[in-house]
């Protein structure tokens, strides 16, 4: 079952109210590939609660002086680190249980 936090059901106007960001700022973060809303058949952007949390985090980083490319770069680095950690853990588990691929 999918978590309610990841269901893309919130419109940009509500996201704006929840985050304090303007609709223009939200669209800008989408243009900069920092947020990825879905689109309804009519083209309306739909966001999740996870997206709302992410937008607040982005806004805080921007307020602290980070640029959008720095935020994106930091997130990409974090993803690579997480993938590497996961591969290392799988390798350790496989070695501990003598599992071969």
C-alpha positions as CSV (number, residue, x, y, z in Angstrom):
1,X,0.0,0.0,0.0
2,X,1.3,3.4,-1.0
3,X,1.8,6.0,1.8
4,X,-0.6,9.0,1.8
5,X,2.5,11.2,1.9
6,X,3.4,10.2,-1.6
7,X,0.0,10.5,-3.3
8,X,0.0,13.4,-5.7
9,X,-3.3,15.0,-4.9
10,X,-2.6,18.6,-3.8
11,X,-3.0,21.5,-6.2
12,X,-0.4,24.3,-6.5
13,X,-2.7,26.8,-4.7
14,X,-2.9,24.7,-1.6
15,X,0.8,23.9,-1.8
16,X,1.4,27.7,-1.9
17,X,-0.8,28.2,1.2
18,X,0.9,25.3,3.1
19,X,4.5,26.4,2.3
20,X,4.2,30.2,2.1
21,X,5.8,30.1,-1.3
22,X,4.3,31.8,-4.3
23,X,3.0,29.7,-7.1
24,X,5.7,31.3,-9.3
25,X,8.4,30.1,-6.8
26,X,7.0,26.6,-6.9
27,X,6.9,26.6,-10.7
28,X,10.5,27.9,-10.7
29,X,11.7,25.0,-8.5
30,X,10.0,22.7,-10.9
31,X,11.8,24.3,-13.9
32,X,15.1,23.9,-12.0
33,X,14.3,20.2,-11.6
34,X,14.1,20.3,-7.8
35,X,10.5,19.2,-7.6
36,X,8.5,16.8,-9.9
37,X,4.7,17.2,-9.7
38,X,2.4,15.0,-11.7
39,X,-0.1,16.5,-14.1
40,X,-3.8,15.8,-14.3
41,X,-5.5,15.2,-17.7
42,X,-6.3,18.9,-17.7
43,X,-2.7,19.8,-17.0
44,X,-3.1,20.8,-13.4
45,X,0.0,20.2,-11.3
46,X,-0.6,17.7,-8.4
47,X,1.8,17.5,-5.5
48,X,2.2,15.2,-2.5
49,X,2.7,15.9,1.1
50,X,6.3,14.7,0.6
51,X,6.6,17.4,-2.2
52,X,5.3,20.0,0.3
53,X,8.0,19.0,2.8
54,X,10.6,19.0,0.1
55,X,9.6,22.5,-1.0
56,X,9.9,23.8,2.5
57,X,13.4,22.3,2.7
58,X,14.4,23.9,-0.6
59,X,13.0,27.3,0.5
60,X,15.0,27.0,3.7
61,X,18.2,26.2,1.8
62,X,17.6,29.1,-0.6
63,X,17.1,31.4,2.3
64,X,20.4,30.2,3.8
65,X,22.1,31.3,0.5
66,X,22.3,28.1,-1.5
67,X,21.7,28.3,-5.2
68,X,19.3,25.8,-7.0
69,X,22.2,24.1,-8.8
70,X,24.0,23.6,-5.4
71,X,20.8,22.0,-3.9
72,X,20.5,19.7,-6.9
73,X,24.2,18.8,-6.8
74,X,24.1,18.0,-3.1
75,X,21.0,15.8,-3.6
76,X,22.7,13.9,-6.4
77,X,25.8,13.4,-4.2
78,X,23.5,12.1,-1.4
79,X,21.8,9.7,-3.7
80,X,25.2,8.3,-4.9
81,X,26.3,7.9,-1.3
82,X,23.1,6.1,-0.4
83,X,23.5,3.8,-3.4
84,X,27.1,3.0,-2.5
85,X,26.2,2.4,1.2
86,X,23.4,0.0,0.1
87,X,25.7,-1.9,-2.2
88,X,28.3,-2.2,0.6
89,X,25.7,-3.5,3.0
90,X,24.3,-6.0,0.5
91,X,27.9,-7.2,-0.1
92,X,28.5,-7.6,3.7
93,X,25.3,-9.4,4.2
94,X,26.0,-11.7,1.2
95,X,29.5,-12.4,2.5
96,X,28.3,-13.0,6.1
97,X,25.7,-15.5,4.9
98,X,27.9,-16.9,2.1
99,X,25.5,-15.9,-0.6
100,X,26.8,-15.8,-4.2
101,X,25.1,-14.1,-7.1
